[in-house]
Amino acid sequence: MTQSENRSGPDAAIPVTIYSDVICPWCYIGKRRFEAALGAPGVPERIAISWRPFELNPDMPTEGMERSAYRAAKFGAEKARQLDQQMSANGQEAGIAFAFDKMKRTPNTRLAHRLIWQAERIGREAQNRVVNRLFESYFEEGLDIGKKDVLVAIARDAGLDGKVAKTALEAEHTLEAVLDLEDAGIRMGIHGVPFFLLMDKYAISGAQPPEVWRDALPKIAAELAGQAA
């Protein structure tokens, strides 16, 4: 994904804030569809992305739950199986190999969001690498991203210092920061993800197809350039 720090002027980056949860399959698909639009003719190259937390299951036990039991309780076993099949087909279209057979647990994602927050302290590119590895680890590798040791390994894979990552997963200020950001999103009226906020004024909800972004991003870039003129 093309990202850059936001700055003023005719080549200013479009600020895009993405609310998501890393156990949300539509968030992963939405990310891939958004990326598929970048680089298309007329679509601006400079995009400044920030990831924000939205927990689908804020009351999930810290240790998570067995995925089959969680899904059966939520949807019924047969419906859950059908939903996984449908999602696998959607994933193939976006280049995602969902490995639902490998996913044994549905994790609590609060620690993952704390890691994402910490990564942004390093920079947007680092944050996006962490988000991408979290999606890959959970959906394509079946890892339990609710575990600290798994998250530290993911952080290292994404280029972060392991000690810094471990501290972020244990420090009180990262928890407070994530909860504050979640509260801010709820106060904005965000009740589902993925949710994209562009220039802090235009909202696009859901895993929209690439053509939606190919249409919207040039218009927003033109508006941003006009403001800087």
C-alpha positions as CSV (number, residue, x, y, z in Angstrom):
1,M,0.0,0.0,0.0
2,T,1.3,3.4,-0.9
3,Q,1.5,5.6,2.2
4,S,3.2,8.9,3.0
5,E,3.2,11.4,5.8
6,N,0.6,14.1,5.2
7,R,1.8,17.5,4.2
8,S,0.3,20.7,2.7
9,G,0.6,21.7,-0.9
10,P,-0.6,20.4,-4.2
11,D,0.9,17.0,-3.6
12,A,-0.5,16.6,-0.1
13,A,-1.3,13.1,0.9
14,I,-5.0,12.2,1.4
15,P,-5.5,11.3,5.0
16,V,-7.4,8.1,5.4
17,T,-8.4,6.8,8.9
18,I,-9.5,3.1,8.9
19,Y,-11.5,1.7,11.8
20,S,-11.2,-2.1,11.8
21,D,-10.7,-5.2,13.8
22,V,-8.1,-7.8,12.9
23,I,-10.5,-10.7,13.3
24,C,-13.0,-9.1,10.9
25,P,-12.8,-10.9,7.5
26,W,-14.6,-8.1,5.8
27,C,-12.0,-5.7,7.1
28,Y,-9.2,-7.8,5.5
29,I,-11.1,-7.9,2.3
30,G,-11.8,-4.2,2.5
31,K,-8.1,-3.5,2.9
32,R,-7.2,-5.6,-0.1
33,R,-9.9,-4.0,-2.2
34,F,-8.8,-0.5,-1.2
35,E,-5.2,-1.4,-2.1
36,A,-6.3,-2.8,-5.5
37,A,-7.6,0.7,-6.4
38,L,-4.2,2.3,-5.7
39,G,-2.0,2.8,-8.7
40,A,-4.9,2.9,-11.1
41,P,-4.9,5.7,-13.7
42,G,-6.1,8.9,-12.1
43,V,-5.8,7.6,-8.5
44,P,-3.4,9.7,-6.4
45,E,-0.3,7.9,-5.1
46,R,0.0,9.8,-1.9
47,I,-2.3,8.2,0.8
48,A,-1.6,8.8,4.5
49,I,-3.3,5.9,6.4
50,S,-3.9,5.6,10.1
51,W,-5.5,2.5,11.6
52,R,-8.0,2.8,14.5
53,P,-9.4,0.2,16.9
54,F,-12.9,-1.3,16.8
55,E,-13.4,-4.5,18.8
56,L,-16.1,-6.7,17.4
57,N,-16.1,-8.6,20.7
58,P,-15.1,-6.2,23.5
59,D,-16.5,-8.6,26.1
60,M,-14.5,-11.6,24.8
61,P,-12.6,-13.4,27.6
62,T,-9.0,-12.4,27.7
63,E,-7.9,-15.9,26.7
64,G,-10.4,-16.0,23.8
65,M,-12.8,-18.8,23.0
66,E,-12.8,-22.0,20.9
67,R,-13.8,-20.8,17.5
68,S,-16.2,-23.6,16.6
69,A,-18.0,-23.1,19.9
70,Y,-18.2,-19.4,19.5
71,R,-19.4,-19.5,15.9
72,A,-22.0,-22.2,16.7
73,A,-23.4,-20.2,19.6
74,K,-23.5,-17.1,17.5
75,F,-24.8,-18.5,14.2
76,G,-25.5,-22.2,14.6
77,A,-23.0,-24.8,13.4
78,E,-24.4,-25.2,9.9
79,K,-24.9,-21.5,9.3
80,A,-21.3,-20.9,10.5
81,R,-20.0,-23.4,8.0
82,Q,-21.9,-21.8,5.2
83,L,-20.7,-18.4,6.1
84,D,-17.1,-19.6,6.1
85,Q,-17.6,-21.1,2.6
86,Q,-19.0,-17.8,1.3
87,M,-16.2,-15.8,2.9
88,S,-13.6,-18.1,1.4
89,A,-15.1,-17.3,-2.1
90,N,-15.0,-13.6,-1.4
91,G,-11.5,-13.9,-0.1
92,Q,-10.3,-15.6,-3.3
93,E,-11.5,-12.7,-5.3
94,A,-9.4,-10.4,-3.2
95,G,-6.4,-12.6,-3.2
96,I,-6.8,-13.9,0.3
97,A,-6.5,-17.6,1.2
98,F,-8.8,-17.8,4.2
99,A,-7.7,-20.9,6.3
100,F,-10.7,-21.3,8.5
101,D,-9.8,-24.9,9.1
102,K,-6.6,-23.8,10.9
103,M,-8.3,-21.2,13.1
104,K,-8.9,-22.9,16.4
105,R,-9.7,-19.9,18.6
106,T,-11.5,-16.6,18.3
107,P,-9.1,-14.3,20.2
108,N,-9.7,-11.2,22.3
109,T,-8.1,-8.5,20.1
110,R,-7.4,-5.7,22.6
111,L,-3.7,-6.7,22.8
112,A,-3.4,-6.6,19.0
113,H,-4.9,-3.1,19.0
114,R,-2.3,-2.0,21.5
115,L,0.4,-3.3,19.3
116,I,-1.1,-1.5,16.3
117,W,-1.2,1.7,18.4
118,Q,2.4,1.3,19.3
119,A,3.5,0.7,15.7
120,E,2.0,4.1,14.8
121,R,4.4,5.7,17.2
122,I,7.1,4.5,14.8
123,G,5.3,5.6,11.7
124,R,2.4,4.8,9.3
125,E,4.4,2.4,7.3
126,A,5.3,0.4,10.4
127,Q,1.6,0.4,11.5
128,N,0.4,-0.9,8.2
129,R,3.0,-3.7,8.2
130,V,1.8,-4.7,11.7
131,V,-1.9,-4.6,10.6
132,N,-1.1,-6.7,7.5
133,R,0.8,-9.3,9.5
134,L,-2.0,-9.6,12.0
135,F,-4.5,-10.2,9.2
136,E,-2.2,-12.7,7.6
137,S,-1.4,-14.5,10.8
138,Y,-4.9,-14.9,11.9
139,F,-6.8,-15.6,8.7
140,E,-4.2,-17.3,6.6
141,E,-2.0,-19.0,9.2
142,G,-4.5,-19.7,11.9
143,L,-2.4,-18.2,14.7
144,D,-3.9,-17.1,18.0
145,I,-3.3,-13.4,17.8
146,G,-4.6,-13.0,21.4
147,K,-1.4,-14.4,22.8
148,K,1.5,-12.1,23.8
149,D,4.2,-14.3,22.4
150,V,2.5,-14.6,19.1
151,L,2.0,-10.8,18.9
152,V,5.7,-10.1,19.8
153,A,6.7,-12.5,17.0
154,I,4.3,-10.7,14.6
155,A,5.9,-7.4,15.6
156,R,9.3,-8.7,14.9
157,D,8.1,-9.9,11.5
158,A,6.9,-6.4,10.8
159,G,10.2,-4.9,11.7
160,L,9.5,-3.7,15.2
161,D,11.8,-4.2,18.2
162,G,10.6,-7.2,20.2
163,K,11.3,-5.6,23.5
164,V,9.3,-2.4,22.5
165,A,6.4,-4.6,21.4
166,K,6.4,-6.6,24.7
167,T,6.4,-3.4,26.7
168,A,3.5,-2.0,24.7
169,L,1.5,-5.1,25.4
170,E,2.0,-4.7,29.1
171,A,2.1,-0.9,29.6
172,E,-1.0,0.8,31.0
173,H,-0.8,3.8,28.6
174,T,-1.3,1.7,25.5
175,L,-4.5,0.2,27.0
176,E,-5.8,3.7,27.8
177,A,-4.9,5.0,24.3
178,V,-6.8,2.2,22.6
179,L,-9.9,2.6,24.8
180,D,-9.9,6.3,24.2
181,L,-9.7,5.8,20.4
182,E,-12.5,3.2,20.5
183,D,-14.7,5.6,22.5
184,A,-14.0,8.3,20.0
185,G,-15.1,6.1,17.2
186,I,-18.3,5.1,19.0
187,R,-19.1,8.8,19.7
188,M,-18.7,9.4,15.9
189,G,-21.4,6.9,15.4
190,I,-19.3,4.0,14.1
191,H,-21.1,0.8,14.7
192,G,-19.6,-1.5,12.1
193,V,-16.3,-2.0,10.3
194,P,-14.5,-1.6,8.1
195,F,-15.1,2.2,8.2
196,F,-13.0,4.6,6.2
197,L,-12.8,8.3,7.1
198,L,-11.2,10.5,4.5
199,M,-10.0,14.0,5.2
200,D,-11.9,13.8,8.5
201,K,-15.1,14.5,6.6
202,Y,-16.0,11.8,4.1
203,A,-17.1,8.4,5.4
204,I,-17.2,5.2,3.4
205,S,-18.4,2.1,5.2
206,G,-18.0,-1.5,4.3
207,A,-15.6,-3.5,2.1
208,Q,-16.3,-1.5,-1.1
209,P,-15.1,-2.8,-4.4
210,P,-12.1,-1.2,-6.0
211,E,-14.1,0.8,-8.5
212,V,-15.7,2.8,-5.7
213,W,-12.3,3.9,-4.6
214,R,-11.1,4.6,-8.2
215,D,-14.1,7.0,-8.4
216,A,-13.8,8.6,-5.0
217,L,-10.1,9.1,-4.5
218,P,-9.4,11.3,-7.5
219,K,-12.3,13.6,-6.5
220,I,-11.0,13.9,-2.9
221,A,-7.5,14.5,-4.2
222,A,-8.8,17.3,-6.4
223,E,-10.6,18.9,-3.4
224,L,-7.4,18.6,-1.3
225,A,-5.4,20.2,-4.1
226,G,-7.9,23.0,-4.4
227,Q,-7.7,23.8,-0.7
228,A,-3.9,24.0,-0.9
229,A,-4.0,26.3,-4.0
